[in-house]
Amino acid sequence: MGRMESVWGSDCLEFNPERWLKNGLFTPECPFKYPVFQGGERVCLGKELALLEMKSVAVALVRRFDIQVSEPDRTPRFAPGLTATVRGGLPVRIQERKG
């Protein structure tokens, strides 16, 4: 379902975060539309905890490290698979922040 053209359109295999914007603003979709966590009475009990943990890890990494793309002129390409990845990887330089 994550890459079905009938659901996502002709660019279903492309990484396109703008698909979530309407008139330049993020507009949440119905929670029943995307079955990753489900919704309603069948919602995953760990959904909110999983989302909080992902956000916490991202914030901790950004606060503690300077992260720079090694090849800034190279355009990352989405590689469809079981998880969302970048074709050929995305080399980055990570350096612990001073202070």
N, C-alpha and C positions, 0 to 999 in steps of 0.2 A: 504494500500500500504506500510506502514511503516514497516510491518513485513511479507511481502510476500516472500516466499522462492524463487520464480522465479526471483525476483529482487535482493535479498540480499544473496542468497545461503543457504546452510544447517544450518548455524549458525545464521539465521535471528532473533532468539529470544534472542541471547546473545549480551551483550554490548561489542562491538569490535571496538574501535577507530582505530585500525590498518588497518581496511578495507579501510580507506581513504589514506593509504600510498602505494606508488609504489616505490620499491627499497629504502625504508626508507625515502622517501620524500613525503610531502603532494602534491597531484596533484588534482587541482580543477576539478570537473565534469561539464558537460553542465548544465546551470541553468534551462533548460527545463526538466531535468531528474527527479527532485524532486519537486513536485508541492506545497510545503508549501507556498512559496512566489510567485510562477509562474516566468515568465521571459518574455523578449521582451515587446511588447506593452501592455500586460496584467499584467505586474509586479505590485505587491502590492505597493501603493504609500508610505506606511509607512515602507517598508522593511529596508531601510538604517537607519532610525531613531530607529526602534526596535532593530536592531543589535548594534547600538551605545549605546543605553540605557542599554542593557544587559552587554556590555563590561564595561561601566562606573560603574554600580552597583558592578560587580565582582571586579574591581580594588579598588573601595572605601572600600569594605569589607576586602579585603586582606591587604590594607594599614592600616586600623584602628584596625583590630583584629588579634590575633593569633588564628588559627583554627587548632585543632588536632583531629584526629580520636580517639574515646574513646577506641575502641577495635582493635588495629592495627593488631592483628594476625587473625582476622576474615576476610574472603574473601567476599567482597560485591557481591551480586547476583542480576542481572537485573530482574525486575518484569515487564513484558509487560502489558500495559494498555493504557489508553487514553494519558497519558504522561509517559515519561521515569522515572521510580522510582527504588529504591533499595529495594529488598524484605526484609521485617522486619525493614526497615529504616537504616539509617547510623548515629549512635550516635556520636556526636562530642562535644568537649569542646571548648568553645569560650571565650576568655578573651581579654578585651580591652588592646591595647598596651600602654606601659608607654611612656610618653614624646610625 
